[in-house]
Amino acid sequence: MDRTRNPRRYRRPRGGRIALILLALLIAPRPASAQTGPAVESPEDLKQLSLEELFDVEVTSVSKKAEPVSKTAAAVHVVTADDIRQLGVLSIPEALRYIPGVEVARIDSRSYAITARGFNGTTANKLLVLMDGRSVYTPLYSGVFWDAQDALLEDIEQIEVIRGPGATIWGANAVNGVIDIISKNAAGTQGFLVTGGAGDTERGFGGVRYGGTVGPRGFYRVYGKVFDRGPSLLPNGQGAGDASRMRQGGFRADWTPTTADGFTLQGDLYGSDIDRRNSDPTNLSGGNARAQWTRAFSDHSDLQLQAYFDRTSREVPSTFREELDTYDLTLNHRFAPAARHDVVWGLGYRLTDDDVQGSAFLAFLPPRVTHRLYTGFVQDQVTLRADRLYLTLGSKVEHNSYTGFEYQPGARLAWTPGPDQTLWAAVSRAVRAPSRIDRDFFVPAQPPYLLVGDPTFDSEVLNAYELGYKSRPVHDLTTSISTFYNVYDKLRSLEAGPPFFLANGANGRTYGVEVEGTLQASRRWRLSAGYTFLRILLEVDPTSTDTQAERQEGDSPRNQAFTRSSFTLPHHLTFDAAARFVDKLPNQSVPAYTALDGRLAWQPSKSGEIAVIGQGLFDSRHPEFGMPATRREIGRSIYGKATWSF
């Protein structure tokens, strides 16, 4: 490959590894089809689902059709609206902490490193995240800017989390997992809801929502929310200067003109600023709009057409500014062409217009690119034995602007020997398509370059093998165990120059076990627990000059465990507690830690609730991610919250 063409002229530099680390620090914002519900939703309405209801709760993210989580041939965990309320969390990342196989590490006041089944980082790029079917992935680094993803949590119906590849349905970047955040239908959020509170770190937050009707079949809601969050901490306990504020508002409207048709229109606008020590704040802003039409032809046949537009803007003064516009159109159709067959197929088109203005320190060349993604998939669930054995075969085919055609087939087998047991297995292929960092990145902005992307960077490839078992052995207990063995090829490496450049010079294997169970100990007391074991083995190709890729084995905890308790007390009181253990991160010298979260709530009336929430109660502060020289620590947080509906 010729790396001498202009402007990619090269001289031998020093410190390319440092430049890549600085890039990761830069990307992280650092300092210096829910069912309709009741007409008015109140805290009294938010009762815990029974274990039977939890075991059979329907998910759509595995195969783009509704199916009970207990019967799916995948490792799926559902965070319900009950879970979000009982945890007392104020952000989506915090709601993901108590899920086997999922790694949630808070970096500072606003940013997180989140992944599933390994390869975590500030620019983690193997987890696909959706909000009501709208992808929040950024082509800048094939990941998610978690500081820009927010919602009024009272409007979330459930969060469906798939550990393991979802590429057969969702395509590239659904490598290690899929997170699908699903909001409530507007019919289930009628009337006024007001929520707010304050504490030490959470200096102030609040939200208001109103839902109404338009005729006998139309429903809508509008909402607004704000928060003011204090800074994370330096290792010496002082504030890190990364306090943040955010403002967001939006709407949703649902209309069912006939029993077969449904229309949804929703959108959001937001603005935010994040302080930086001795510098101007980072500014975030954006908005989105989504329209969806569904038509049900029968119990086994339906059609869905969805379109959305998403605009995001991120400015780190004196460093870089990105403006990204995304246009997306998808069509999904389900039908039964013959007995024992249930087919889902779809087509999609996505256009992204990405404009990045760099600085003397870095550049993306060319600054502005327009990419087009064409997709198609088909999946057939074949009933081999009625109500007992199901085989699902399918594949996604995509054409992207970097690598052309990509194929991502998969096969899943589910056997249900009894009504409360499912044994499942899966084998699948997934890819992580190149991002702009892989191809278009230059440090500094002018030659001689220290670090460059590779114009021939190829897709990373995963071949995954999974086996799992779900059961309800007795009426008051549900259990699940999932195992996996993953083989990765063409992983990103940093090769010596001059200059240093990114390539596909690494490969590896991961394997692990994820266990969880829930026990209804009594009518008033529910317990749940989970454990994750993960092993990552990485190596570089014989021709690679990378000396650090294998150290990524130490960026994910080998062991994680959690336990949760929810207890209903007399006098309209509830007490919820959760503890989690996260193993050390050897590559970053982050020690293992145990965190305790608690919530005490009182419901003085059917329409109101007052709660006190504590996070990280075990210690005053602890680090969760990052190298010692630059990392921040997360302090204990205590705040009060009140919610009222009328």
N, C-alpha and C positions, 0 to 999 in steps of 0.2 A: 504494500500500500504506500502510495506517495503522500508524505506529510509535509511536503515543501511548497505546495501550491499556495499562492497568495489568497487571503491574508494569513494562511497557516504556515508561516515561516518559523523556523525553530532554532533556538540556541539552547545549549545545555544549561538548565537552571538548577537551583538548589531549593530544597524545602517544599517539594510538590505535595508530600503527605500533609504538611501543615496547611497548605492551601485548600485541600479537600476537606479537612476538618473545619476550617473557617467557613467553607461553603455550607456545611451542615448546620453550623451555628447561625449562619445568616438566614437560611430558609426557615428555621424555627424562630418565631417572633420573640427575640430576646431583649432584655434590658441592655445600658451602655451597650285494603278496600274493606276499612273497618265497618262493622255492623252498626246500624242505627241504635241509639240508646234512648233513655227516658227524656222527657221534655226538659227537665232541669236537673243538672248533675250537681249533687252536693257531696260533701265528705261522707255522709251517711250511706250514699249509694256505692261508695268504693269499698265494698266488702271483699275479703279475700276469696279467690276462687277455691273451690274444693280441690282435693288432690285428683279426683276423677276428672274434673274440668281442666285442670292443668295438664294432665296426661293426654287429654284429647283436644287441647287447644289447637285451632287450625293455623297453619302457616302457608304462605304462598311463595316464599323466596327460594325453596328448593327446586320446584319444577314449574313455577308460574301458574299454579293452580292450587286451590285450597285442599289441604290434606292434614289429617291429625298428626301432631308432632310425634306421637308415639309410634306411628306407622311409617315414618319417613326413613329412607335408606341413607341417612346422613347424620352427622353429629350436630344437632340443632339445640340451641338454648333460647328460650323466649323470656325477655325481660318484660313483664306485664306492667300495666298502669299501677297495680297494687305494689309491685316491687319498687317502682320509682317513688311512690308516696312513702313507703315504709323506710326506705333508705334516707329520705330527706335530702336528696342531692339537688344541686342547682344547675348542673350541666350534663350534657349527654355523655362525655367521657367518664364522669364519676358514676354514672349508671351502669357502666360496663365492667366495673371492677370485680364483681362477684360472679364470674363465668369461667368454668374450667377451660383451659387452653388459650385464654385471651390474656395478653399482656398489656396492662395500662400503667404507664409510668409518667408521672407529672414532672415536667421539666422546669417550669417556672410559674408565674402568676396565671398565664393563659394557655401555654402550649403543652402538648402531650406527645409522647411516643407510644403508639398503639399498634398492635399487630396480633396475629393469631399464629400459634405453632412456630414461633421463632422469627429471626431476622428483624428484631426491633431496632429502631433508630429514629433520630429526629427527622429523617427523610424516609421512613418506612414505606415500602412501595409494593407490598404483596397482599394488600387487603383492600377490597372494593367496598365503598360505603355509599349507600343510597338513602335518600329522603323522599318517601312517597314515589319511588321509582325514578327519581332524579339523581343522576350520578354527581357526587361532589368531588370527584377525582380531579386533580390538576395535571395537565400535561407537562408542567414544569419539571416535576420529578416523579410522576406516576404515583403520587400519594395524596394525602388529605391535609389541608390546613385546618386543624381542629379548632383553632382560635376563632375561625369565621363561621363555624357550624353551631347554630343555636336554635332554640324553639321554646315556646311556652310549654313547659314539661307537662302541665295539666292537660294539654291537647294531644299528647302522645297515647295512642292505643296500645302499641307494643313495639318492642325492638327485637327483630328476629336475627339471631347470630348463628351463622353456619361456620363451623370450623372445618377446614378442608376445602379443596377446590370447588368453585361454583362456575367454572369457565364454560361448561357445556351449555348453560343457560345464559350467563351474564357476560361471558367473553373475557378478553385480555384484562389482566390485573386482578381478577378474582382467583388468585393463586392459592393463598393460604387461608382464605376465608371471605365471607360476605357479611356485611352488617346492613340490614334494611330497617330503617326507622319509619314507622307507619303511624300516621296521625288519625285521629278520630273523625268520623263522619260528622258533618255540621249538624245533623239532626240530633246527635248525642251530646251537643254542647250548647244547649239553649239557655237563655236567661243571662244574668250578670254573674261574673266571677271576678273577685278581687283578691289578690295575694301579694304579700310583701313581708319584709323583715329586715333585720340588720344584725351585725355582730362585730367581732374584732377584725378579722380579715375580710369577711363579706360586709363591707361598710354600709351597704344599702342596696336593696333590690326590690323590685315590684313589678306587678303585671296586672292588666285588666283585660277582660274579654266579654263581649256581648254577642249572643246568638239570637237570631230571629227567624221569621218565616216570610216567604213570598208565595202567597197562594197555598193551596193544600198540599203541594208536592215539592215545594222549594224551601231550602234551609240555607242559612248563611251564618257566619261568625266573623267578627273582626277582633283584633287583639293588638296590644302594645306592651312592651316590656323594657325595663332598663336595669342596669346594675352598675355598681361602683365597687371594684375589688382592690384590696390593698396589695402590697408587693409581696413577692416571695422573699426568702431570707438568704443572706450570705452565710458561709460556714461559721463566721464569728457571731452570728445572730442578728446582725444589722440588716435593715431593709435593703433589698437589691435595686430599688428604684424602678420597678416594672409594674407599678399600679396601672389598672386599666378600667375603662368605662365602655359601655356598649348600649346602643339604642336600637330596638327592632320593632317592627310592626308588620301586620299582614292580614290576610283574609282567606276564607274558604267558603265556597258555595257549592251545594249539591242539589241536583234537580232530577227527579224521576218522573218524566212526563207519562210514561207507561210502565207496566210491571216488568217489561223486558229491557227498557232503556235506562241508562243512567249517565248524567253529565256531571263533571267536577271541574271547577275553575278555582285556582288558588295562587297566591303569590306572597312574597315577602320583600321588605326593604330593611337594610341595616346600615349602621355606621358605628365605628369604634376607633378608639385611640389607645395605644399602649405606650406608657412612658419608657424612656431609655435614659440611663444615667449620663449626664453631661452631653445630651444630644436631643434633637427634636423627636417627638413621639412617632412611632409607627402608626400609620393611618390605614384603616380597612374600611371598605364600603362595598355595597353591592345590592343585588336584587334578583329575583327570579319570578317567572310566571309559568304555570303549568295548566294545560287543558287535557281532559280525558273523556272519552266516550266509550261506554261499554254496552254491548247488546247480548242478551241471553236468548239463545234459540231453543235450548232445552236444558235438562239437568246435566247433559254431557257435551254441550256445545255452546261456546260463547266467543265473542270477538271484542278486542280492546284496541283502541287507537289512542295514542298519547303523543303530545308535543310539548316541549318546554324550551324556554330561553333562560339563560343564566349569565349574569354579568358580575364579575368580581374585580376589585381594584385593591392593590396592596402597594404601599409606598413606605420604604425604609429610607428616610432622607439621607442624601449623600452616598447612598449605596446602590439601590436599585428600585425600580417601579415596574409593576406588572399590571396590565389590563387584559382581562381574558373574557371573551364572549363565546358562549356555547349555544348552539342550536341543535336540537335533537328531535327526531321523529321515529316512533316505533309502532309496529303493528304486530299483535299477537292473536292467534286463533287456536282454539281448542275444539276438537271434534272426535267422534268415534267412527272410524271408517268401516269397522267390522267388529263382530263380537270379540271380546277379550282384548281389544286395542283401545287405548286412550292416547291420542296424538295431540301434542302442542307444537306449534311452529310459529316462527316470527321473522320479520325483516326490520332492519333499522338503518338509519342514516344519521351521522353526527358531523357537524362542522365546528371546528374550534379556531378562533382568530386570537392569537396570542401575541401581545406586544410587550416586550421587555426592554426598558431603558436602563442601561447599566451605569457604571462609573469608571473611574480610572482603575479601580481595583479588579473589576470583573465585567464581562460582557457576554451576551448571547448573540451569536452571529449566524445568520442575519437576525436583527432585532425583532422583526415581525414575521411570523409564519402563519399560514392557514393550512390546517390539516383536515382531511376528510376520512371518515371511517364508515365503511359499508359492512353490514352484518346480516347474517341469516342463521337460523338454527332450526332444528327439528328434533323432537324427542318423542318416543313411543313407549308407553307403559303397557306391557303385555302381561295379562293375567294367565299364568301357567297352571295355577290351581285355584279355584274360586275361594276367595277370602283367606288364602293361605300363602301363596307364592307369587311374587311379582318381579318381573325383569324389566328394567328401564334402560333403553339404549338411545343415544343421541349424540349430536355433535354441533358445535358452533363453528361457523366459517366466517372469517373476517378479512377485510382488506384495508390495511392502514397505509399511511403515506411514507412510512419508514422502511418496513420490511415486506410489504406486499401481502400475500395471502398467508393466513395463519389458521391452522386446524386444531380444534380442541374437543376431541371425542371423549365420551365417558360411558360407563356401564355400571348400573346399580342393581343389586338383588336384595329383596326383602322377603323374609319368611316369618310368618306369624303362626307359630304352633298353637297359640291360644289367644283369647281376646286381649290379654294383658301382657303379651310378650312379643317382641320383634327382634329377630336376629338379622343383621344386614351386613353387606359387603359392597365395596365399590372400588373401581379402578378408573383413573381418569388422567387426562393430559391437560396442562394449563400453561400459558405463557405470560410473561411480564414484558409488554412491548417497550421499546426504547422511549425515553423521555428526552426533553430538550437538554437536560444536564448531560445525558449520555452522549449526545451528538453535537450540540451547538455551544458548549460552554468553553469560555476562555478566561484564563487568569495570567497576567492582568489583561486589560482591554486592548492593549497594543503590543506588538512584538518588541522584544523577544518574549515568548510566552513561557510561563512556568508550568501551567497545566492546561490541557485541552481535552475536549470531547473527541470521540472517534466517529467520523462520518460513516464507518461501516459497522458500528455497534449493532449487534443482532439481539433478538429477543431471548430473554432468559426462559428456560424450559423446566417444567416440573412434570414428573411421572409419579402419581400418587396411588398408594394402596391402603385401603381402610377396612376395618372390621369393627363391628359394634353390636351391643346388646342392650335393649331397653325392656324394663319389666315393672309390673306392679305386683310383687309377690304376695302381699297382703293388702287389705283395703286401705290401710293408713300409711303405706310406704311405697314410694316410687324410686327406681334406681336406673342408672344409665352408665355404661362404660364404653369408651371409644378408644381404639388403638389405630396407629398409622405408621407407615413407612414411606418416606418421601425421598425421591432421587432427583437432585437438581443438576442442571447442566448449563453452561454458558453464563455463570454468575459474573457479576461485575467485579473487575479487578483494576488495580492501579499499577500501570507498567512504567518502568524507568524509561527516560528519554535519552537525549533531550528532545522535547520537553516530556514531562510526565503526561501520560494519556490514559484514558479509560478504555477498557477492553473486556472481552468475555473470557478471561483466563482462569476462572475459578469454577469449582463444582463441589458438590457435597451431598450428604445424606442426613436426614433427621428421622428420629423415631420417638414415639412417646405413648403415654397412657393418660386418659382423662376420665375421671370418675366423679359422679355426683349422685346425691340422694336427698329426698325430702320425706320427713316423717311428721305426721299429724299426731303429736304426742298426746294431746287432749283436745277437747273442743275449743279451748282458749289458747293453746300453745302449739306453734309450728316450728320445727327445726329443719335446717338444710345444711349440707356440707359438700365440699368438693376438694379434689386433689388433682394436680397435674404434674406429670414427670415428662421432661423434654430433654433429649440429647441431640446435639448438633455436631456433625463431623464434617469439616471443610478441608479442602486441599486445592492447590493450584496446579495447572497444567505443567508438564515438564518444560515447556518453552516460556512460561510466564516468569517475569522478574518481580512479581508482587511478593513482598515479605510480610505483609500485614493482614491479608485477607482471612487467614485462619484464626486471627484474634477475634473475629466477629462471633466465634462460638461463645465468647464470654459476654455478649451483649444481651442475652436473654437468660432469665433465671432457670436453673435446672429443675427446681421444685417450687411449686406454689400450692397453697392450701387455704381454705376459708371455711368459716362456719357462720350461720345466721340464725337468729332466734326472733320470733315475733310472738308477743304475749299480750293478750287482752285482759286488762285489769278491771276491777269494779269501778263504778263512778265515771264511766265513759273515758277511761284512761287506757292507753296502749303504750307498751314499751318494746322497742325494737333495738336489737344489738347485732353487730356484725364484726368479726375479726378476720384478718387475713395475714398470712405469712408469705413473704416474697424472698426467695433465695438471693444470694449475692450475685453481682455482675462482675466477674473477675477482670474483664477487659477494661473496666472503668473504675475499679477499686471502690465500687458501691457496695457497702456491707448489706447483709441480709437484715430485714426489718419486719416487725410485726405491728400492725396498726389496728386500733379499735375504734369503731364508729358506733354512736348510739343516738337514739331518738326517743323522747318522751312526749306524747301528744295527749291533749285533752279536747274532747268534743263537747262544748257546752250546749250545743243545739244541733239539730239535724242539718243545719246549713253552714256551720262553722267549725273550724278546728284551729287550735293554737298548739305549736310544737316548739321544743327546744332541741337542737341538733348539735352534736359534737363530733368532729372528725379528727382522727389522729390523737386520741386521748391518751395513748400510752406514753408519749414523749413530747417534748416541746417542739422538736423539729427533726427531720431526717432527709437525706438525699434519696432520690428515686432513680435518677438517670444523669449521665454526663461525666466528663472528665474532671478530675479534682481541681484543675486550674480555673475552670470556667463554670462549673455547675452551681445550681441554686438548691436550696433546701426548702422543704415544704413544712410549714409550721402548723401547730395545733390550731384548729378553728372551731369556734363556738358561736352559734347564731340562733336567733329566734325567727319563727315564721308563722304568719297567720293567714288563713284562707277562708273566704266567705263567699257564699253563692246565694243569689236571690232572684 
